[in-house]
Amino acid sequence: MARIYNALLGGKDNYESDRQAMARILEIEPDSAGVARQNRAFLGRVVRFLAEEKGVRQFLDIGSGLPTASNVHEVAQSHAPESRIVYADNDVAVLAHARALLVSAPEGQCGYVHADLRDTGSIITQAAEILDFSKPVAVLLIAILHFVPDQDDPWGSSAASWTPCPRQLPRGVARDTGEPRRGCQ
């Protein structure tokens, strides 16, 4: 799915089969590329707000997808170079691209966790090698929860990822509502 999303964003890290799947998606829902771009813009606004306005210096991006323009570390570190970012995804191709393309500012740090968002224990344990959970950590779940089946309790999984974070910290969540033309919530 990450490569299809990359194709919807106009990225280059996808295959012909991904572009064919994207074409089929666009036949069914012509606004899909626009929604993908809106999600990416929302991610940038959330990270910028948290870094500039709230002073957040640590970010955990769960379900990060393939690297593309305006990645979390680029946005955060453009405002606060010392920011620490951990990307988590269960797609090995995403992690291979991330390790190759996501380079931190020298003052900050980037890390990568290979885990499913439903395995919050593994994500938190691995992320703790870079993130200090006694300080604010912004947990980002952007355009990912709608891929978790209801029987797997997507909201419960996401709540578990927030448990080690200070209670007052804002969270960034965007998901497809499944309702035509209503976008994200």
C-alpha positions as CSV (number, residue, x, y, z in Angstrom):
1,M,0.0,0.0,0.0
2,A,2.9,2.4,0.7
3,R,4.0,2.3,-2.9
4,I,0.5,3.0,-4.2
5,Y,0.3,6.0,-1.7
6,N,3.7,7.1,-3.0
7,A,2.3,7.0,-6.6
8,L,-0.8,9.0,-5.5
9,L,1.6,11.6,-4.2
10,G,3.5,11.7,-7.5
11,G,6.5,10.0,-6.0
12,K,9.0,7.9,-7.9
13,D,9.3,4.9,-5.5
14,N,6.7,2.7,-7.0
15,Y,6.3,0.1,-9.7
16,E,4.1,-0.3,-12.8
17,S,1.8,-2.6,-10.8
18,D,1.4,0.2,-8.2
19,R,0.5,2.7,-10.8
20,Q,-2.0,0.3,-12.3
21,A,-3.6,-0.1,-8.8
22,M,-3.6,3.6,-8.4
23,A,-5.4,4.1,-11.8
24,R,-8.0,1.6,-10.6
25,I,-8.4,3.5,-7.3
26,L,-8.8,6.8,-9.2
27,E,-11.5,5.3,-11.4
28,I,-13.5,4.4,-8.2
29,E,-12.6,7.5,-6.2
30,P,-11.2,10.3,-8.4
31,D,-10.3,12.5,-5.4
32,S,-7.9,9.9,-3.9
33,A,-4.7,11.8,-5.1
34,G,-6.0,15.0,-3.7
35,V,-6.8,13.3,-0.4
36,A,-3.3,11.9,-0.3
37,R,-1.8,15.4,-0.8
38,Q,-4.2,16.8,1.8
39,N,-3.0,14.2,4.3
40,R,0.6,15.0,3.6
41,A,-0.1,18.7,4.0
42,F,-1.9,18.0,7.3
43,L,1.2,16.1,8.5
44,G,3.4,19.1,7.7
45,R,1.1,21.5,9.5
46,V,0.8,19.3,12.6
47,V,4.6,18.8,12.9
48,R,5.3,22.5,12.2
49,F,2.7,23.6,14.8
50,L,4.1,21.1,17.4
51,A,7.7,22.1,16.8
52,E,7.2,25.9,16.5
53,E,4.2,26.6,18.8
54,K,4.4,23.8,21.4
55,G,8.2,23.3,21.6
56,V,8.0,19.5,20.9
57,R,11.4,18.0,20.0
58,Q,10.5,14.4,19.7
59,F,8.2,12.7,17.2
60,L,7.1,9.1,16.7
61,D,5.6,8.6,13.2
62,I,3.7,5.3,13.2
63,G,2.8,4.0,9.7
64,S,5.1,6.5,8.1
65,G,5.0,5.0,4.6
66,L,7.7,5.7,2.0
67,P,9.8,8.8,2.3
68,T,8.6,11.6,0.1
69,A,8.7,15.4,0.3
70,S,8.4,17.2,3.7
71,N,9.1,14.2,5.9
72,V,8.6,14.6,9.6
73,H,12.3,15.0,10.4
74,E,12.7,17.6,7.6
75,V,9.8,19.7,8.9
76,A,10.7,19.4,12.6
77,Q,14.4,19.9,12.2
78,S,13.9,22.9,9.9
79,H,12.4,24.6,13.1
80,A,14.4,22.8,15.7
81,P,17.5,21.0,14.4
82,E,17.9,19.1,17.6
83,S,14.6,17.2,17.1
84,R,14.6,13.4,17.4
85,I,12.3,11.4,15.1
86,V,11.5,7.7,15.0
87,Y,9.6,6.3,12.0
88,A,7.7,3.0,12.5
89,D,6.3,0.9,9.7
90,N,5.7,-2.8,9.1
91,D,6.7,-2.7,5.4
92,V,10.4,-3.8,5.0
93,A,10.6,-1.8,1.7
94,V,9.6,1.3,3.6
95,L,12.3,0.8,6.1
96,A,14.9,0.1,3.4
97,H,14.0,3.4,1.7
98,A,13.9,5.2,5.1
99,R,17.4,4.1,6.0
100,A,18.7,5.2,2.6
101,L,16.9,8.5,2.3
102,L,16.0,9.9,5.7
103,V,19.1,11.6,7.0
104,S,18.9,13.7,10.2
105,A,20.3,17.1,10.8
106,P,23.6,16.6,12.7
107,E,22.1,18.1,15.9
108,G,19.1,15.7,15.9
109,Q,18.5,12.1,15.3
110,C,16.4,9.8,13.2
111,G,15.5,6.2,13.9
112,Y,13.5,3.4,12.2
113,V,11.4,0.7,13.8
114,H,10.2,-2.3,11.9
115,A,6.9,-3.1,13.6
116,D,3.1,-3.2,13.1
117,L,1.2,-0.4,14.7
118,R,-0.8,-3.0,16.6
119,D,2.5,-4.1,18.3
120,T,2.8,-0.9,20.4
121,G,5.1,-2.6,23.0
122,S,7.7,-3.3,20.3
123,I,7.4,0.2,18.8
124,I,7.8,1.9,22.2
125,T,10.7,-0.4,23.3
126,Q,12.6,0.2,20.1
127,A,11.7,3.9,19.9
128,A,13.0,4.4,23.4
129,E,16.6,3.9,22.1
130,I,16.2,7.4,20.6
131,L,13.2,9.0,22.3
132,D,13.1,10.0,25.9
133,F,9.5,9.2,27.0
134,S,9.9,11.2,30.2
135,K,9.7,14.2,27.9
136,P,7.0,15.2,25.4
137,V,6.8,12.9,22.3
138,A,4.3,13.7,19.5
139,V,2.7,10.5,18.3
140,L,1.6,10.7,14.7
141,L,-0.8,8.3,13.1
142,I,-1.5,10.0,9.8
143,A,-3.6,8.1,7.2
144,I,-3.0,4.7,8.8
145,L,-5.8,3.7,11.2
146,H,-8.3,3.1,8.4
147,F,-6.1,0.2,7.3
148,V,-6.5,-1.6,10.6
149,P,-9.7,-3.8,10.6
150,D,-12.3,-3.0,13.3
151,Q,-11.8,-6.4,14.9
152,D,-8.1,-5.4,15.6
153,D,-9.3,-2.3,17.5
154,P,-7.5,0.5,15.7
155,W,-8.4,3.1,18.4
156,G,-7.2,0.8,21.2
157,S,-3.9,0.2,19.3
158,S,-3.4,3.9,18.9
159,A,-4.3,4.7,22.5
160,A,-1.7,2.1,23.7
161,S,1.0,4.0,21.7
162,W,0.2,7.2,23.7
163,T,0.5,5.5,27.1
164,P,4.1,6.4,27.8
165,C,3.7,10.0,26.6
166,P,2.9,12.9,28.9
167,R,-0.9,13.4,29.0
168,Q,-1.0,17.1,28.0
169,L,0.8,16.4,24.7
170,P,-1.4,16.9,21.5
171,R,-1.6,13.9,19.2
172,G,-1.8,14.0,15.4
173,V,-4.3,11.6,13.9
174,A,-5.9,11.6,10.4
175,R,-8.0,8.8,9.0
176,D,-10.3,8.2,6.1
177,T,-13.9,8.3,7.1
178,G,-15.0,6.0,4.3
179,E,-17.7,8.5,3.4
180,P,-17.6,9.9,-0.1
181,R,-16.4,13.5,-0.5
182,R,-16.1,14.0,3.3
183,G,-12.3,13.5,3.5
184,C,-10.5,12.9,6.7
185,Q,-11.2,13.4,10.4
